[in-house]
Amino acid sequence: KNSLAISNTGIDAPLDPSRIFRRFYKNPRQNENNGLGLSIIKQICDTTALNIRYEFESGLHHFTIGW
């Protein structure tokens, strides 16, 4: 209730939660960066008073937007 959760696969390791929402964040274990998508979502959440949370569990990356 009052949240939207999105989970996906990716590298089998957690991303750095303190840096994941920065533009072009790159995990040292992969060759590609995350681009602009997560930083745009973070800006939308900040502007609209939503909160976004990242967790890594059971090989899945979980993003939850709450209001």
C-alpha positions as CSV (number, residue, x, y, z in Angstrom):
1,K,0.0,0.0,0.0
2,N,1.2,3.5,-0.9
3,S,4.2,2.2,-2.8
4,L,5.4,0.9,-6.2
5,A,8.0,-1.9,-6.2
6,I,10.1,-2.8,-9.2
7,S,12.7,-5.7,-9.1
8,N,15.1,-6.8,-11.8
9,T,18.1,-8.9,-12.4
10,G,21.5,-7.6,-13.2
11,I,25.0,-8.1,-11.9
12,D,24.9,-10.6,-9.0
13,A,26.1,-8.0,-6.4
14,P,24.6,-5.0,-4.7
15,L,25.1,-1.6,-6.1
16,D,26.4,1.2,-3.9
17,P,23.2,2.8,-2.5
18,S,25.0,6.0,-1.7
19,R,25.9,6.5,-5.4
20,I,23.3,4.6,-7.4
21,F,21.1,7.6,-8.2
22,R,24.0,9.7,-9.5
23,R,24.3,10.3,-13.2
24,F,26.4,7.7,-15.0
25,Y,27.2,5.8,-11.8
26,K,29.4,2.8,-12.7
27,N,29.8,-0.2,-10.6
28,P,33.5,-1.4,-10.5
29,R,32.3,-4.9,-11.4
30,Q,30.7,-4.0,-14.7
31,N,31.8,-2.2,-17.8
32,E,28.6,-0.2,-18.4
33,N,27.2,2.6,-16.4
34,N,23.6,3.2,-15.3
35,G,23.1,6.2,-17.5
36,L,20.6,8.9,-16.6
37,G,17.5,6.8,-15.8
38,L,17.9,6.4,-12.1
39,S,19.1,10.0,-11.6
40,I,16.0,11.3,-13.4
41,I,13.7,9.1,-11.2
42,K,15.5,10.4,-8.1
43,Q,15.0,14.0,-9.2
44,I,11.3,13.3,-9.9
45,C,10.9,11.7,-6.4
46,D,12.7,14.6,-4.7
47,T,10.6,17.2,-6.6
48,T,7.3,15.5,-5.8
49,A,8.0,14.5,-2.2
50,L,8.1,10.8,-3.0
51,N,10.9,8.6,-1.6
52,I,12.8,6.0,-3.4
53,R,14.7,3.1,-1.8
54,Y,17.1,0.5,-3.2
55,E,17.8,-3.0,-1.8
56,F,19.6,-6.1,-3.1
57,E,18.2,-9.4,-2.0
58,S,18.3,-13.0,-3.4
59,G,20.0,-11.9,-6.6
60,L,17.5,-9.2,-7.4
61,H,17.8,-5.4,-7.4
62,H,14.7,-3.9,-5.7
63,F,13.5,-0.3,-6.1
64,T,10.6,0.9,-4.1
65,I,8.9,4.3,-4.6
66,G,6.7,5.4,-1.6
67,W,4.2,8.1,-1.0
